Amino acid sequence: MNKGEQAYLNLCKHILEDGIRKEDRTNTGTYSIFGHQMRFNLREGFPLLTTKKVPFKLVASELLWFIKGDTNIRYLLENNNNIWNEWAFKRWVDSENYTGPDMTDFGNRSQHDPDFNEKYKEQMGLFKKYILEDEQFAKIYGDLGFVYGKQWRRWKTSTNETIDQLKATIENIKTNPDSRRHIVSAWNPEDIPMMALPPCHTLFQFYVADGKLSCQLYQRSADTFLGVPFNIASYALLTHLIAHECNLEVGEFIHTFGDTHIYTNHVEQVKTQLTREIRSFPQLNINKNKSSIFEFELEDLEISGYDPHPAIKAPIAV
């Protein structure tokens, strides 16, 4: 039995049955619990959910974007990854330079108004075109501020120096594996106002024992249906890549949550997913000819033996 995916489905059931109805920043509404933990044995397969298709290339390109220290969606769009578009798009449509139709509350309106939805698709298409073809436009409106990549690779200190947290942590794992300080934090209180979205996955820690590398993530806010499947796969992939560089086997991925919620407009999708039979996790294949996590490109990573149920679409809350 695939215990990892069952743990995820159990979480979904728990939220639907016991979650508290809460309002939220997006004005969508959620069912929410506070405090939860799941564990995934990475030696039993790569935790890409099978009860709905989770696109591995999107997971991998986003993680490589973080690892590169990039904060501009241009790299993502070049790899046909649209998962951060809405936050950058909002900056454009809220700016003085935007002259198109009113896009106020586009995240909700596009789901219910067919006429508005067509206008939204047209403006988003233009936005993506500008990002890909106009370097100056991309520099202004494609950048999401001091988000994950900036904090992981270029944390700014009070003395105007920078800390490469990710590189330092990898070096520490190699030289002092028993340390309890293998930690990377994305939560920088001073920089929060300069982020398009404050980090949801805020801090992660590595642990070495018996030649195996494990990772625990603390996630302050978790969109259980859309976001969490990506987060599971992303940090599992990160653990695999760092273990590869440090000549370690993989151990566990432990996912610890704060506010864990299902949006009210995701409830029916979750119920559909809960009716599906769990299948075996796939395997991750890494290009063994590359030794450093900072050398990997998308073509160096692939999944084999993945047989998921079809994808289930749901609106993203912005």
N, C-alpha and C positions, 0 to 999 in steps of 0.2 A: 504493500500500500504506500502511496505517495504521501508521507506524513507532513511534509512541508506545505503542500497545496491544501491538504485537509485543515491544517492550522489556519491558513488564510480564509478558507470558507467558513470555518468555525467563528472567526472574527467577524465576518460579514453577518452571520446569523445572530451573534451576540449583539451587534449594534442595532440590527433591525428589531430584535426582541426587547432589548433593555436600554437602548440609547435614549438620551434626553433630547427633546425637541429644542433646538437653539437657533437663534438668528446669527448671522455672520456678516463679515465685511462685504461679501458680494451681494447681499440681499436675496440670496437664493434659499437659505434655510437648510439646516442639517439635522440628522439624528447623530448624537455624539456620546462617546464614552471617554473617560480620562484614565490613561495608564493601561498599557497592555504590552505583552512581549510574545514574539514568535521566534522559533529556532529552526534553522535549515542546515542539515548535514550536507556540505558541499561535495562530499565523496560519493553521495548517492545520486548525483546528477545535477545539472545546472538548473536552478530554480526559475525557469521561465514557465509561467502558468499555462496549463493545458485546457482549462475549462473555458477559456476564450483566448484567441490568438493575441499574443503580445509581440509586436514587431521588434525583433532583436536589433536590426540595423539602426533603428531610432534610439534604442537604449545605448548601443555602443557608440554611435556618433555623438550623443550628448555627453557621455562619460569622457570620450577623447577630447571634447571641447573643454570640459572642466580641467582635465589633466594638462592641456596646453596653456591654461591660464587665460583663455579667451573669454570675452564677455559680449561679443558682438554676434548677432544671429546670422551674419553673412555666411560664416562657415557652416552653420546648420543648414541653411537654405541651399548651399552648394551641394550638400549631401541629402537633399530632399527631405529634410527634417523640419517639420512645422510646429513642433510642440511649444516653442517659446514665442511664436509670432504675435499672439494676442497682446502680450505685455508691451512689446515694442510698438505694435500698431496703435495702441492706446496713446502712447506718447506722441505719435504723429497726429492723430485725429484731434488731440487736445491742444495742439500747438497753434500758434498764430499763422503758420505757413500752410495749414490745411484749408483747402477751399472747396472740398467736395460736400456731399449731402451730410446732414446731421447724423453722427454715429453715436450719440449719447446712449449709454447702457447697451452697447451693441452685443455684449455677451448674452443678455437675456432676450433682447428684441429679435435677434436673428433666428431664435428657435420658434417663435410664434407668429411672425408676420412675414408671409411669403414675399411681399413687395420689398420690405426692408431687407430681407435675406438676400435678394438679388443685388441690391445696392451694396450690401456688406461684402458679398463675394467679389463684386467688381472693384471696390476700393481696396480690398485685401490683395487682389491680384495685381493692381497697380503698385501697391506698397512693396510687394515682393519683387516686382520687376525693378523698381527703383533701387531697392537694396542690392540686388545682384548686379545692376548695370551702372549705378552711379556711386562711385566711391565716396564722394563727399556726403551724399544723402545717407549712405550706410553708416558713415562715421557719426553723423548727428543722431539719426533715428534708429539705427540698428543696434546701438550699444545699450545694454541693460543696466549700466552702472556697476557698482562694486559687488557683483553677485559672486557665485561660488568660485569660478576660476580665479578671480582677483584675490579672494581670501585664501584659497588653497596655495597659490603660488607667489602672491605679492602682498602679503599682509603688511600694512604700513604701521610703523611704530611711532611712538611719541617723539623719537629723535630723528624722524624722517628717513629711517632705514627701512629695508623690506626684509621680510622673513618668508622663505620658501618652505612652508610647512610640510608639503607633501614630500619634497626631496629630502628634507631633514629627517622626516619620520622613516622613510625607506632606509636611509643611511643608519639610523639608530637601530632599526630591526636587524640589519646586517651585523653591526658591531656590538650591540648590547641587547640581544633578543629577550632577555628576562626583564628588561625595563618595564615599568608600569606607566611610562610616559609616551607611548606610541599614539599620540593624539593629534588630530587635525580638527580645527574649529572653523566653521563658516560664519558663526554668530559674532560679529564685531559691532558692538552697540553704537560706536561712533559713526559707523558707515551705513547703518540701517536707512537713514533718510535718503541716501544716495543709491539705493537699490530699487529696481523696478518691482521686485518682490523679495521681502526679507526671507532668508533661507528657512525652508521647512525642515530639511534634513540638516541639523545644526552642528552635530559633533559626532566623530567616529573614532574608535580606538581599536588598535590591533593587539593581539595576544599570541605569543609563541609558546607552544608546549609540545613535546614529543615530535619535534620536526614538522609541526603543522601550524599554519597561520590562520587565526580566526579573527573576525571583525565584528564589533558591536556598533550599531548606529543608534543614536538618539534622534528621534524625529518629533519636533514640537507640535506639528500639525500635519495630519495625514488624510488626504483625499483617498479613501479606501478603495473605491472602485476604479478610478482612472489613474491616480498617482502611485499608489502602493505597489502594484505589480511592476511598474517601471523601477521604483526604488529598490525593491528586492533584487531584481536582475542587475541593476547598475552596481550595487555594492557587492554583490556576489562576483561580478566581473572584475571590479577593482581588486577584490581579495585574490582572485586567480592571477591577475597581472602582477601584483606585488609579490605574491608567493613565487611566481615564475622567476622574477628578477632576483629574489633572495634565496633561491634554491631550496624552497620549502614546499611541502605538500599543503593542500588546503584543508582547513578544519571546518568550523561552523561559521555561518552568518547569523548573528543575533539581532533582531529588529525590535527596538524598544520605542514605544510611542507615548506622546502626551495626549493632546486632543485628537482623537481618532474618530472620523466621521464619515457618514454617507450623506451626500447631498440629496435633498428631497426629489430632485429631478433625475436621480440615478436609481431610485428604489426599484422600479420595475426591471431595470437592466440587471441589478443584483439578484433579484428573484429568478430571473431567467438563468443566470450563471449557476445559481445554487441547484438547479435541476439537472445539471450536466454531470456526466461521469468523469472522474479524474483519470487521467492517463499518465504514463511514465514521463518523468522529466527527460529532456534531451541531454546531449553531451556538448561541452565547449571544446573547440579546437583552436589552439593558439599557434601562430607561426613561431616555431622553436628557434629559428635562425636569428631572431631579435631578442636581445637580452634585457634591454632597458624599457621600462614602462613608458618613457618619453619618446621612444622610437616608433611605437605602434601606430599604424594607420588602419582604417576601416577594413581593408582587404586582408589584414593579418588575423582577423577574428571571424569565426563562423560557428554555426550551430548545426549539429547533425542529429538525426533521429527525432525531430520535432514534429509531433502529430496533434496539433491542437484542434479544439472546436472552433467554429467561426468567430471572428471578432464581433464585439457588441458595441455599437456606437452610443455615445452619450455626450452631452454638451459640457464644455469646460467652464468652470466658474472663474471669472476674472476679477 
